Amino acid sequence: MTKKLISLLSLFLFTSTLYAKDRPIVTEINAYPGKGTSINISWKLPVSPAKKIEYYSIYRSSSPIGTFYDISKASKVGEVDSVTGGFIDTVKNYNDYYYAVIANIEGKPYDIILPSINSTVNGVHLKLPEKNEQLTNTASAKEKLIGPDELREIPLPYLNLTDYTKRKPLPLSMEVKNIAKALTNGKKKKVVKQLEIHVFEEDLISPDGGDDYLLFDILKNTFIQKKYADATVQLESLLGTNCSLSVQRRATFYMGESFYYSQKYDDAVRAFLRIYEFYPGLTKKWIDSSLDLLYLDQ
């Protein structure tokens, strides 16, 4: 069955390419993410079209463009002359996009759509920011997390918040234990205000799914809305699942922040200590502040 499907697909592509020959139809269309908010579209120009092409129109859609009727639902994003084989589109979010390039002859579009020939069959989206441990400001994090223009509609995965097995916490090395002892000694400076909320760059944009999306959804619905008690419950539930080590570390950090903003500074210190080895510079700042505030409370 699979071989038959592949054969039919190959035959379709061969026939479509042959059909496009000598016609005012571009071929070998390709769309790929560029720098920043740009998407590059390229194609191969027809060699000797029977009719003179005046210009090309580029269309963008959130679903595949398979027939000329789909053009009426797509957005026209630009025009290029008849000797240009590429176009750079600019988009505002991380949705998947599909493109079609249509030749215009005597003021009218040539109404032929051939998937994978002059219209893309795979969605393309912007590049995600590179991962690092630097955190962004609270305000910008909130805008990127819950901004209506930057979130895709993704079904919410089921997450059991009541029936789960807690996983063994991340082990503490002797070095971290010694650091914890050192942090509790000495004179503490007075801290007037709490630290500003921080969010990892990995969690600023809605991922496609999996553990990262589960964490993203918890942050969006609890942590960012300052529902810290709910956040600790749901983060603890997530940590009780077989989530990836990267998600486990970040979830533990957000757990520490949730305790911190709930004024449970001793619990916050314990959470931050468990990931100290992974984010030493970052967690030290939060541990110092937690200990200072704990000292003031006492």
Buried (B, 14 or more C-beta within 10 A) or exposed (E): EEEEEEEEEEEBBEEBBEEBEEBBBBBBBBBEBBEEBEBBBBBBBBEEBEEEBBBBBBBBBEEBBBEBEBBEEBEEBBEBEBEEBEBBBEBEBBBBBBBBBBBBBEEEBBEBBBBBBBBBEEBBBBBBEEEEEEBBEBEEBBEBBBEEEBBBEEEEEEEEEEEBEEEEEBEBEEEBEEBBEEBEEEEBEEBEEEBEBBBBBBBBBBBEEEBBBBBBBBBBBBBBBEBBEBBBBBBBBBBBBEBEEBBBBBBBBBBBBBBBBBBBBEBBBBBBBBBBBBBEEBBBEBBBBBBBBBBEEE
